[in-house]
Amino acid sequence: MYELTPAEQLPASAAAPDLSDAIRRLGEAFKELGRRLAEVLTAACREIAAAFRKWLDAILRRMNPRIYHLYKHAKKARARKKNYHRLMKELHRWLN
């Protein structure tokens, strides 16, 4: 955090320490608010992504059940990837 140099500080008075303490506490409060907001947004994004994956899985399952089964249960990653791309191409054709 930025600290004031003695030349930048307000003249010494009874209210100056209270003001600087209040500003410091306000900065800490904003920092905490930002941290909590980031946590909430991260959790919300994770939930949205999980819901989207579930929704997309349901669509792909209904488009072509045979290829969907191969996409989910193929022994090799290459075969799973190939069938996933087949499903995505079919979905793209369906959307356009």
PDB file as gemmi writes it, atoms N, CA and C in Angstrom:
CRYST1    1.000    1.000    1.000  90.00  90.00  90.00 P 1                      
ATOM      1  N   MET A   1       0.833  -1.169   0.000  1.00  0.00           N  
ATOM      2  CA  MET A   1       0.000   0.000   0.000  1.00  0.00           C  
ATOM      3  C   MET A   1       0.882   1.238   0.000  1.00  0.00           C  
ATOM      4  N   TYR A   2       0.423   2.300  -0.583  1.00  0.00           N  
ATOM      5  CA  TYR A   2       1.183   3.533  -0.694  1.00  0.00           C  
ATOM      6  C   TYR A   2       1.253   4.214   0.665  1.00  0.00           C  
ATOM      7  N   GLU A   3       2.425   4.517   1.122  1.00  0.00           N  
ATOM      8  CA  GLU A   3       2.626   5.224   2.388  1.00  0.00           C  
ATOM      9  C   GLU A   3       2.995   6.669   2.094  1.00  0.00           C  
ATOM     10  N   LEU A   4       2.459   7.571   2.863  1.00  0.00           N  
ATOM     11  CA  LEU A   4       2.755   8.994   2.689  1.00  0.00           C  
ATOM     12  C   LEU A   4       4.124   9.317   3.279  1.00  0.00           C  
ATOM     13  N   THR A   5       4.864  10.149   2.588  1.00  0.00           N  
ATOM     14  CA  THR A   5       6.131  10.638   3.119  1.00  0.00           C  
ATOM     15  C   THR A   5       5.818  11.772   4.084  1.00  0.00           C  
ATOM     16  N   PRO A   6       6.730  12.139   4.973  1.00  0.00           N  
ATOM     17  CA  PRO A   6       6.453  13.220   5.930  1.00  0.00           C  
ATOM     18  C   PRO A   6       6.060  14.532   5.256  1.00  0.00           C  
ATOM     19  N   ALA A   7       6.580  14.814   4.073  1.00  0.00           N  
ATOM     20  CA  ALA A   7       6.236  16.063   3.391  1.00  0.00           C  
ATOM     21  C   ALA A   7       4.798  16.034   2.873  1.00  0.00           C  
ATOM     22  N   GLU A   8       4.301  14.845   2.568  1.00  0.00           N  
ATOM     23  CA  GLU A   8       2.948  14.730   2.017  1.00  0.00           C  
ATOM     24  C   GLU A   8       1.870  14.662   3.094  1.00  0.00           C  
ATOM     25  N   GLN A   9       2.257  14.370   4.315  1.00  0.00           N  
ATOM     26  CA  GLN A   9       1.278  14.207   5.372  1.00  0.00           C  
ATOM     27  C   GLN A   9       0.669  15.542   5.772  1.00  0.00           C  
ATOM     28  N   LEU A  10      -0.534  15.444   6.298  1.00  0.00           N  
ATOM     29  CA  LEU A  10      -1.221  16.640   6.768  1.00  0.00           C  
ATOM     30  C   LEU A  10      -0.516  17.180   8.010  1.00  0.00           C  
ATOM     31  N   PRO A  11      -0.681  18.457   8.293  1.00  0.00           N  
ATOM     32  CA  PRO A  11      -0.080  18.994   9.516  1.00  0.00           C  
ATOM     33  C   PRO A  11      -0.608  18.249  10.742  1.00  0.00           C  
ATOM     34  N   ALA A  12       0.260  18.097  11.704  1.00  0.00           N  
ATOM     35  CA  ALA A  12      -0.118  17.362  12.905  1.00  0.00           C  
ATOM     36  C   ALA A  12      -1.220  18.097  13.648  1.00  0.00           C  
ATOM     37  N   SER A  13      -2.277  17.389  13.922  1.00  0.00           N  
ATOM     38  CA  SER A  13      -3.369  17.934  14.732  1.00  0.00           C  
ATOM     39  C   SER A  13      -4.051  16.757  15.399  1.00  0.00           C  
ATOM     40  N   ALA A  14      -5.029  17.021  16.163  1.00  0.00           N  
ATOM     41  CA  ALA A  14      -5.720  15.954  16.874  1.00  0.00           C  
ATOM     42  C   ALA A  14      -6.538  15.095  15.909  1.00  0.00           C  
ATOM     43  N   ALA A  15      -7.025  15.671  14.824  1.00  0.00           N  
ATOM     44  CA  ALA A  15      -7.882  14.925  13.900  1.00  0.00           C  
ATOM     45  C   ALA A  15      -7.075  14.139  12.871  1.00  0.00           C  
ATOM     46  N   ALA A  16      -5.835  14.478  12.627  1.00  0.00           N  
ATOM     47  CA  ALA A  16      -5.033  13.836  11.589  1.00  0.00           C  
ATOM     48  C   ALA A  16      -4.853  12.334  11.823  1.00  0.00           C  
ATOM     49  N   PRO A  17      -4.509  11.866  12.998  1.00  0.00           N  
ATOM     50  CA  PRO A  17      -4.361  10.420  13.185  1.00  0.00           C  
ATOM     51  C   PRO A  17      -5.677   9.684  12.951  1.00  0.00           C  
ATOM     52  N   ASP A  18      -6.795  10.281  13.341  1.00  0.00           N  
ATOM     53  CA  ASP A  18      -8.084   9.633  13.132  1.00  0.00           C  
ATOM     54  C   ASP A  18      -8.390   9.521  11.638  1.00  0.00           C  
ATOM     55  N   LEU A  19      -8.090  10.573  10.896  1.00  0.00           N  
ATOM     56  CA  LEU A  19      -8.346  10.576   9.461  1.00  0.00           C  
ATOM     57  C   LEU A  19      -7.472   9.535   8.758  1.00  0.00           C  
ATOM     58  N   SER A  20      -6.202   9.496   9.088  1.00  0.00           N  
ATOM     59  CA  SER A  20      -5.317   8.539   8.426  1.00  0.00           C  
ATOM     60  C   SER A  20      -5.700   7.107   8.815  1.00  0.00           C  
ATOM     61  N   ASP A  21      -6.115   6.887  10.042  1.00  0.00           N  
ATOM     62  CA  ASP A  21      -6.562   5.567  10.469  1.00  0.00           C  
ATOM     63  C   ASP A  21      -7.842   5.174   9.721  1.00  0.00           C  
ATOM     64  N   ALA A  22      -8.741   6.129   9.554  1.00  0.00           N  
ATOM     65  CA  ALA A  22      -9.990   5.854   8.839  1.00  0.00           C  
ATOM     66  C   ALA A  22      -9.705   5.504   7.375  1.00  0.00           C  
ATOM     67  N   ILE A  23      -8.793   6.220   6.754  1.00  0.00           N  
ATOM     68  CA  ILE A  23      -8.442   5.947   5.359  1.00  0.00           C  
ATOM     69  C   ILE A  23      -7.795   4.572   5.235  1.00  0.00           C  
ATOM     70  N   ARG A  24      -6.929   4.242   6.181  1.00  0.00           N  
ATOM     71  CA  ARG A  24      -6.286   2.923   6.165  1.00  0.00           C  
ATOM     72  C   ARG A  24      -7.326   1.817   6.321  1.00  0.00           C  
ATOM     73  N   ARG A  25      -8.269   1.986   7.259  1.00  0.00           N  
ATOM     74  CA  ARG A  25      -9.310   0.973   7.457  1.00  0.00           C  
ATOM     75  C   ARG A  25     -10.222   0.862   6.233  1.00  0.00           C  
ATOM     76  N   LEU A  26     -10.483   1.997   5.584  1.00  0.00           N  
ATOM     77  CA  LEU A  26     -11.301   1.986   4.377  1.00  0.00           C  
ATOM     78  C   LEU A  26     -10.592   1.205   3.264  1.00  0.00           C  
ATOM     79  N   GLY A  27      -9.299   1.409   3.122  1.00  0.00           N  
ATOM     80  CA  GLY A  27      -8.526   0.663   2.129  1.00  0.00           C  
ATOM     81  C   GLY A  27      -8.548  -0.825   2.410  1.00  0.00           C  
ATOM     82  N   GLU A  28      -8.410  -1.207   3.671  1.00  0.00           N  
ATOM     83  CA  GLU A  28      -8.454  -2.625   4.040  1.00  0.00           C  
ATOM     84  C   GLU A  28      -9.835  -3.212   3.767  1.00  0.00           C  
ATOM     85  N   ALA A  29     -10.877  -2.424   4.024  1.00  0.00           N  
ATOM     86  CA  ALA A  29     -12.238  -2.897   3.771  1.00  0.00           C  
ATOM     87  C   ALA A  29     -12.467  -3.131   2.282  1.00  0.00           C  
ATOM     88  N   PHE A  30     -11.964  -2.220   1.438  1.00  0.00           N  
ATOM     89  CA  PHE A  30     -12.102  -2.406  -0.007  1.00  0.00           C  
ATOM     90  C   PHE A  30     -11.316  -3.618  -0.481  1.00  0.00           C  
ATOM     91  N   LYS A  31     -10.152  -3.851   0.108  1.00  0.00           N  
ATOM     92  CA  LYS A  31      -9.347  -5.013  -0.255  1.00  0.00           C  
ATOM     93  C   LYS A  31     -10.106  -6.304   0.080  1.00  0.00           C  
ATOM     94  N   GLU A  32     -10.703  -6.336   1.257  1.00  0.00           N  
ATOM     95  CA  GLU A  32     -11.478  -7.506   1.685  1.00  0.00           C  
ATOM     96  C   GLU A  32     -12.707  -7.690   0.795  1.00  0.00           C  
ATOM     97  N   LEU A  33     -13.361  -6.588   0.450  1.00  0.00           N  
ATOM     98  CA  LEU A  33     -14.517  -6.654  -0.441  1.00  0.00           C  
ATOM     99  C   LEU A  33     -14.115  -7.240  -1.797  1.00  0.00           C  
ATOM    100  N   GLY A  34     -13.005  -6.795  -2.333  1.00  0.00           N  
ATOM    101  CA  GLY A  34     -12.517  -7.316  -3.607  1.00  0.00           C  
ATOM    102  C   GLY A  34     -12.196  -8.798  -3.530  1.00  0.00           C  
ATOM    103  N   ARG A  35     -11.592  -9.224  -2.436  1.00  0.00           N  
ATOM    104  CA  ARG A  35     -11.257 -10.639  -2.263  1.00  0.00           C  
ATOM    105  C   ARG A  35     -12.522 -11.496  -2.213  1.00  0.00           C  
ATOM    106  N   ARG A  36     -13.501 -11.052  -1.435  1.00  0.00           N  
ATOM    107  CA  ARG A  36     -14.744 -11.821  -1.323  1.00  0.00           C  
ATOM    108  C   ARG A  36     -15.532 -11.826  -2.632  1.00  0.00           C  
ATOM    109  N   LEU A  37     -15.527 -10.700  -3.319  1.00  0.00           N  
ATOM    110  CA  LEU A  37     -16.203 -10.621  -4.608  1.00  0.00           C  
ATOM    111  C   LEU A  37     -15.562 -11.577  -5.612  1.00  0.00           C  
ATOM    112  N   ALA A  38     -14.247 -11.653  -5.601  1.00  0.00           N  
ATOM    113  CA  ALA A  38     -13.542 -12.576  -6.492  1.00  0.00           C  
ATOM    114  C   ALA A  38     -13.903 -14.025  -6.166  1.00  0.00           C  
ATOM    115  N   GLU A  39     -14.005 -14.363  -4.883  1.00  0.00           N  
ATOM    116  CA  GLU A  39     -14.392 -15.722  -4.481  1.00  0.00           C  
ATOM    117  C   GLU A  39     -15.791 -16.060  -4.976  1.00  0.00           C  
ATOM    118  N   VAL A  40     -16.728 -15.124  -4.808  1.00  0.00           N  
ATOM    119  CA  VAL A  40     -18.107 -15.360  -5.222  1.00  0.00           C  
ATOM    120  C   VAL A  40     -18.193 -15.515  -6.739  1.00  0.00           C  
ATOM    121  N   LEU A  41     -17.500 -14.649  -7.479  1.00  0.00           N  
ATOM    122  CA  LEU A  41     -17.531 -14.735  -8.932  1.00  0.00           C  
ATOM    123  C   LEU A  41     -16.889 -16.035  -9.434  1.00  0.00           C  
ATOM    124  N   THR A  42     -15.820 -16.458  -8.788  1.00  0.00           N  
ATOM    125  CA  THR A  42     -15.169 -17.706  -9.169  1.00  0.00           C  
ATOM    126  C   THR A  42     -16.116 -18.884  -8.962  1.00  0.00           C  
ATOM    127  N   ALA A  43     -16.776 -18.912  -7.813  1.00  0.00           N  
ATOM    128  CA  ALA A  43     -17.723 -20.000  -7.536  1.00  0.00           C  
ATOM    129  C   ALA A  43     -18.891 -19.965  -8.517  1.00  0.00           C  
ATOM    130  N   ALA A  44     -19.395 -18.782  -8.821  1.00  0.00           N  
ATOM    131  CA  ALA A  44     -20.510 -18.661  -9.765  1.00  0.00           C  
ATOM    132  C   ALA A  44     -20.089 -19.132 -11.159  1.00  0.00           C  
ATOM    133  N   CYS A  45     -18.900 -18.758 -11.594  1.00  0.00           N  
ATOM    134  CA  CYS A  45     -18.418 -19.190 -12.915  1.00  0.00           C  
ATOM    135  C   CYS A  45     -18.256 -20.701 -12.976  1.00  0.00           C  
ATOM    136  N   ARG A  46     -17.788 -21.302 -11.897  1.00  0.00           N  
ATOM    137  CA  ARG A  46     -17.651 -22.766 -11.872  1.00  0.00           C  
ATOM    138  C   ARG A  46     -19.010 -23.438 -12.005  1.00  0.00           C  
ATOM    139  N   GLU A  47     -20.007 -22.917 -11.287  1.00  0.00           N  
ATOM    140  CA  GLU A  47     -21.352 -23.489 -11.351  1.00  0.00           C  
ATOM    141  C   GLU A  47     -21.955 -23.326 -12.734  1.00  0.00           C  
ATOM    142  N   ILE A  48     -21.764 -22.163 -13.339  1.00  0.00           N  
ATOM    143  CA  ILE A  48     -22.289 -21.912 -14.682  1.00  0.00           C  
ATOM    144  C   ILE A  48     -21.627 -22.852 -15.683  1.00  0.00           C  
ATOM    145  N   ALA A  49     -20.314 -23.038 -15.579  1.00  0.00           N  
ATOM    146  CA  ALA A  49     -19.600 -23.938 -16.489  1.00  0.00           C  
ATOM    147  C   ALA A  49     -20.083 -25.375 -16.321  1.00  0.00           C  
ATOM    148  N   ALA A  50     -20.302 -25.805 -15.086  1.00  0.00           N  
ATOM    149  CA  ALA A  50     -20.782 -27.169 -14.847  1.00  0.00           C  
ATOM    150  C   ALA A  50     -22.184 -27.351 -15.430  1.00  0.00           C  
ATOM    151  N   ALA A  51     -23.050 -26.361 -15.253  1.00  0.00           N  
ATOM    152  CA  ALA A  51     -24.402 -26.443 -15.807  1.00  0.00           C  
ATOM    153  C   ALA A  51     -24.360 -26.468 -17.331  1.00  0.00           C  
ATOM    154  N   PHE A  52     -23.476 -25.665 -17.926  1.00  0.00           N  
ATOM    155  CA  PHE A  52     -23.355 -25.652 -19.380  1.00  0.00           C  
ATOM    156  C   PHE A  52     -22.871 -26.995 -19.899  1.00  0.00           C  
ATOM    157  N   ARG A  53     -21.866 -27.598 -19.237  1.00  0.00           N  
ATOM    158  CA  ARG A  53     -21.367 -28.906 -19.666  1.00  0.00           C  
ATOM    159  C   ARG A  53     -22.474 -29.963 -19.587  1.00  0.00           C  
ATOM    160  N   LYS A  54     -23.253 -29.919 -18.517  1.00  0.00           N  
ATOM    161  CA  LYS A  54     -24.345 -30.877 -18.349  1.00  0.00           C  
ATOM    162  C   LYS A  54     -25.398 -30.692 -19.443  1.00  0.00           C  
ATOM    163  N   TRP A  55     -25.720 -29.445 -19.747  1.00  0.00           N  
ATOM    164  CA  TRP A  55     -26.699 -29.126 -20.789  1.00  0.00           C  
ATOM    165  C   TRP A  55     -26.193 -29.593 -22.159  1.00  0.00           C  
ATOM    166  N   LEU A  56     -24.925 -29.315 -22.463  1.00  0.00           N  
ATOM    167  CA  LEU A  56     -24.352 -29.722 -23.737  1.00  0.00           C  
ATOM    168  C   LEU A  56     -24.307 -31.240 -23.853  1.00  0.00           C  
ATOM    169  N   ASP A  57     -23.988 -31.926 -22.755  1.00  0.00           N  
ATOM    170  CA  ASP A  57     -23.968 -33.383 -22.749  1.00  0.00           C  
ATOM    171  C   ASP A  57     -25.352 -33.939 -23.078  1.00  0.00           C  
ATOM    172  N   ALA A  58     -26.391 -33.340 -22.510  1.00  0.00           N  
ATOM    173  CA  ALA A  58     -27.750 -33.804 -22.783  1.00  0.00           C  
ATOM    174  C   ALA A  58     -28.114 -33.601 -24.248  1.00  0.00           C  
ATOM    175  N   ILE A  59     -27.713 -32.481 -24.824  1.00  0.00           N  
ATOM    176  CA  ILE A  59     -27.991 -32.226 -26.243  1.00  0.00           C  
ATOM    177  C   ILE A  59     -27.254 -33.237 -27.118  1.00  0.00           C  
ATOM    178  N   LEU A  60     -25.971 -33.452 -26.831  1.00  0.00           N  
ATOM    179  CA  LEU A  60     -25.183 -34.383 -27.637  1.00  0.00           C  
ATOM    180  C   LEU A  60     -25.721 -35.808 -27.532  1.00  0.00           C  
ATOM    181  N   ARG A  61     -26.190 -36.185 -26.352  1.00  0.00           N  
ATOM    182  CA  ARG A  61     -26.727 -37.531 -26.146  1.00  0.00           C  
ATOM    183  C   ARG A  61     -27.961 -37.745 -27.021  1.00  0.00           C  
ATOM    184  N   ARG A  62     -28.792 -36.709 -27.154  1.00  0.00           N  
ATOM    185  CA  ARG A  62     -30.014 -36.851 -27.952  1.00  0.00           C  
ATOM    186  C   ARG A  62     -29.766 -36.734 -29.451  1.00  0.00           C  
ATOM    187  N   MET A  63     -28.697 -36.082 -29.837  1.00  0.00           N  
ATOM    188  CA  MET A  63     -28.439 -35.895 -31.264  1.00  0.00           C  
ATOM    189  C   MET A  63     -28.116 -37.216 -31.948  1.00  0.00           C  
ATOM    190  N   ASN A  64     -27.198 -37.964 -31.362  1.00  0.00           N  
ATOM    191  CA  ASN A  64     -26.799 -39.236 -31.952  1.00  0.00           C  
ATOM    192  C   ASN A  64     -26.329 -40.146 -30.811  1.00  0.00           C  
ATOM    193  N   PRO A  65     -27.237 -40.956 -30.266  1.00  0.00           N  
ATOM    194  CA  PRO A  65     -26.883 -41.774 -29.094  1.00  0.00           C  
ATOM    195  C   PRO A  65     -25.725 -42.742 -29.327  1.00  0.00           C  
ATOM    196  N   ARG A  66     -25.623 -43.288 -30.542  1.00  0.00           N  
ATOM    197  CA  ARG A  66     -24.547 -44.250 -30.818  1.00  0.00           C  
ATOM    198  C   ARG A  66     -23.180 -43.578 -30.765  1.00  0.00           C  
ATOM    199  N   ILE A  67     -23.040 -42.446 -31.429  1.00  0.00           N  
ATOM    200  CA  ILE A  67     -21.757 -41.743 -31.424  1.00  0.00           C  
ATOM    201  C   ILE A  67     -21.478 -41.174 -30.031  1.00  0.00           C  
ATOM    202  N   TYR A  68     -22.528 -40.759 -29.337  1.00  0.00           N  
ATOM    203  CA  TYR A  68     -22.338 -40.261 -27.961  1.00  0.00           C  
ATOM    204  C   TYR A  68     -21.758 -41.369 -27.080  1.00  0.00           C  
ATOM    205  N   HIS A  69     -22.280 -42.569 -27.222  1.00  0.00           N  
ATOM    206  CA  HIS A  69     -21.769 -43.692 -26.433  1.00  0.00           C  
ATOM    207  C   HIS A  69     -20.297 -43.945 -26.763  1.00  0.00           C  
ATOM    208  N   LEU A  70     -19.963 -43.882 -28.040  1.00  0.00           N  
ATOM    209  CA  LEU A  70     -18.562 -44.078 -28.431  1.00  0.00           C  
ATOM    210  C   LEU A  70     -17.686 -42.955 -27.876  1.00  0.00           C  
ATOM    211  N   TYR A  71     -18.211 -41.740 -27.882  1.00  0.00           N  
ATOM    212  CA  TYR A  71     -17.474 -40.582 -27.337  1.00  0.00           C  
ATOM    213  C   TYR A  71     -17.200 -40.769 -25.846  1.00  0.00           C  
ATOM    214  N   LYS A  72     -18.156 -41.289 -25.117  1.00  0.00           N  
ATOM    215  CA  LYS A  72     -17.983 -41.442 -23.673  1.00  0.00           C  
ATOM    216  C   LYS A  72     -17.198 -42.694 -23.279  1.00  0.00           C  
ATOM    217  N   HIS A  73     -17.313 -43.768 -24.063  1.00  0.00           N  
ATOM    218  CA  HIS A  73     -16.790 -45.055 -23.609  1.00  0.00           C  
ATOM    219  C   HIS A  73     -15.698 -45.658 -24.475  1.00  0.00           C  
ATOM    220  N   ALA A  74     -15.191 -44.924 -25.445  1.00  0.00           N  
ATOM    221  CA  ALA A  74     -14.114 -45.473 -26.280  1.00  0.00           C  
ATOM    222  C   ALA A  74     -12.875 -45.732 -25.430  1.00  0.00           C  
ATOM    223  N   LYS A  75     -12.130 -46.748 -25.828  1.00  0.00           N  
ATOM    224  CA  LYS A  75     -10.962 -47.156 -25.053  1.00  0.00           C  
ATOM    225  C   LYS A  75      -9.831 -46.137 -25.157  1.00  0.00           C  
ATOM    226  N   LYS A  76      -9.643 -45.575 -26.335  1.00  0.00           N  
ATOM    227  CA  LYS A  76      -8.515 -44.664 -26.553  1.00  0.00           C  
ATOM    228  C   LYS A  76      -8.987 -43.216 -26.646  1.00  0.00           C  
ATOM    229  N   ALA A  77      -8.123 -42.334 -26.208  1.00  0.00           N  
ATOM    230  CA  ALA A  77      -8.444 -40.904 -26.233  1.00  0.00           C  
ATOM    231  C   ALA A  77      -8.655 -40.405 -27.652  1.00  0.00           C  
ATOM    232  N   ARG A  78      -7.916 -40.961 -28.591  1.00  0.00           N  
ATOM    233  CA  ARG A  78      -8.046 -40.541 -29.986  1.00  0.00           C  
ATOM    234  C   ARG A  78      -9.452 -40.825 -30.509  1.00  0.00           C  
ATOM    235  N   ALA A  79      -9.989 -42.001 -30.169  1.00  0.00           N  
ATOM    236  CA  ALA A  79     -11.343 -42.366 -30.612  1.00  0.00           C  
ATOM    237  C   ALA A  79     -12.384 -41.482 -29.919  1.00  0.00           C  
ATOM    238  N   ARG A  80     -12.186 -41.206 -28.638  1.00  0.00           N  
ATOM    239  CA  ARG A  80     -13.120 -40.319 -27.923  1.00  0.00           C  
ATOM    240  C   ARG A  80     -13.116 -38.934 -28.558  1.00  0.00           C  
ATOM    241  N   LYS A  81     -11.932 -38.434 -28.873  1.00  0.00           N  
ATOM    242  CA  LYS A  81     -11.808 -37.106 -29.482  1.00  0.00           C  
ATOM    243  C   LYS A  81     -12.476 -37.082 -30.855  1.00  0.00           C  
ATOM    244  N   LYS A  82     -12.256 -38.122 -31.639  1.00  0.00           N  
ATOM    245  CA  LYS A  82     -12.841 -38.194 -32.977  1.00  0.00           C  
ATOM    246  C   LYS A  82     -14.372 -38.165 -32.888  1.00  0.00           C  
ATOM    247  N   ASN A  83     -14.926 -38.935 -31.978  1.00  0.00           N  
ATOM    248  CA  ASN A  83     -16.382 -38.986 -31.849  1.00  0.00           C  
ATOM    249  C   ASN A  83     -16.939 -37.693 -31.254  1.00  0.00           C  
ATOM    250  N   TYR A  84     -16.192 -37.067 -30.381  1.00  0.00           N  
ATOM    251  CA  TYR A  84     -16.608 -35.766 -29.854  1.00  0.00           C  
ATOM    252  C   TYR A  84     -16.680 -34.743 -30.994  1.00  0.00           C  
ATOM    253  N   HIS A  85     -15.679 -34.768 -31.864  1.00  0.00           N  
ATOM    254  CA  HIS A  85     -15.679 -33.832 -32.992  1.00  0.00           C  
ATOM    255  C   HIS A  85     -16.811 -34.147 -33.974  1.00  0.00           C  
ATOM    256  N   ARG A  86     -17.133 -35.415 -34.147  1.00  0.00           N  
ATOM    257  CA  ARG A  86     -18.283 -35.773 -34.975  1.00  0.00           C  
ATOM    258  C   ARG A  86     -19.560 -35.170 -34.411  1.00  0.00           C  
ATOM    259  N   LEU A  87     -19.734 -35.305 -33.101  1.00  0.00           N  
ATOM    260  CA  LEU A  87     -20.934 -34.750 -32.461  1.00  0.00           C  
ATOM    261  C   LEU A  87     -20.975 -33.230 -32.582  1.00  0.00           C  
ATOM    262  N   MET A  88     -19.827 -32.584 -32.403  1.00  0.00           N  
ATOM    263  CA  MET A  88     -19.805 -31.120 -32.500  1.00  0.00           C  
ATOM    264  C   MET A  88     -20.096 -30.656 -33.920  1.00  0.00           C  
ATOM    265  N   LYS A  89     -19.603 -31.383 -34.927  1.00  0.00           N  
ATOM    266  CA  LYS A  89     -19.914 -31.030 -36.311  1.00  0.00           C  
ATOM    267  C   LYS A  89     -21.410 -31.164 -36.567  1.00  0.00           C  
ATOM    268  N   GLU A  90     -21.993 -32.235 -36.045  1.00  0.00           N  
ATOM    269  CA  GLU A  90     -23.423 -32.446 -36.218  1.00  0.00           C  
ATOM    270  C   GLU A  90     -24.225 -31.344 -35.523  1.00  0.00           C  
ATOM    271  N   LEU A  91     -23.777 -30.961 -34.360  1.00  0.00           N  
ATOM    272  CA  LEU A  91     -24.437 -29.873 -33.634  1.00  0.00           C  
ATOM    273  C   LEU A  91     -24.302 -28.559 -34.411  1.00  0.00           C  
ATOM    274  N   HIS A  92     -23.141 -28.319 -34.964  1.00  0.00           N  
ATOM    275  CA  HIS A  92     -22.923 -27.092 -35.733  1.00  0.00           C  
ATOM    276  C   HIS A  92     -23.832 -27.063 -36.974  1.00  0.00           C  
ATOM    277  N   ARG A  93     -23.941 -28.203 -37.660  1.00  0.00           N  
ATOM    278  CA  ARG A  93     -24.835 -28.274 -38.824  1.00  0.00           C  
ATOM    279  C   ARG A  93     -26.284 -28.036 -38.396  1.00  0.00           C  
ATOM    280  N   TRP A  94     -26.652 -28.575 -37.251  1.00  0.00           N  
ATOM    281  CA  TRP A  94     -28.018 -28.421 -36.755  1.00  0.00           C  
ATOM    282  C   TRP A  94     -28.319 -26.968 -36.389  1.00  0.00           C  
ATOM    283  N   LEU A  95     -27.336 -26.278 -35.808  1.00  0.00           N  
ATOM    284  CA  LEU A  95     -27.542 -24.881 -35.411  1.00  0.00           C  
ATOM    285  C   LEU A  95     -27.608 -23.937 -36.608  1.00  0.00           C  
ATOM    286  N   ASN A  96     -26.907 -24.246 -37.678  1.00  0.00           N  
ATOM    287  CA  ASN A  96     -26.901 -23.364 -38.854  1.00  0.00           C  
ATOM    288  C   ASN A  96     -27.922 -23.789 -39.806  1.00  0.00           C  
TER     289      ASN A  96                                                      
END                                                                             
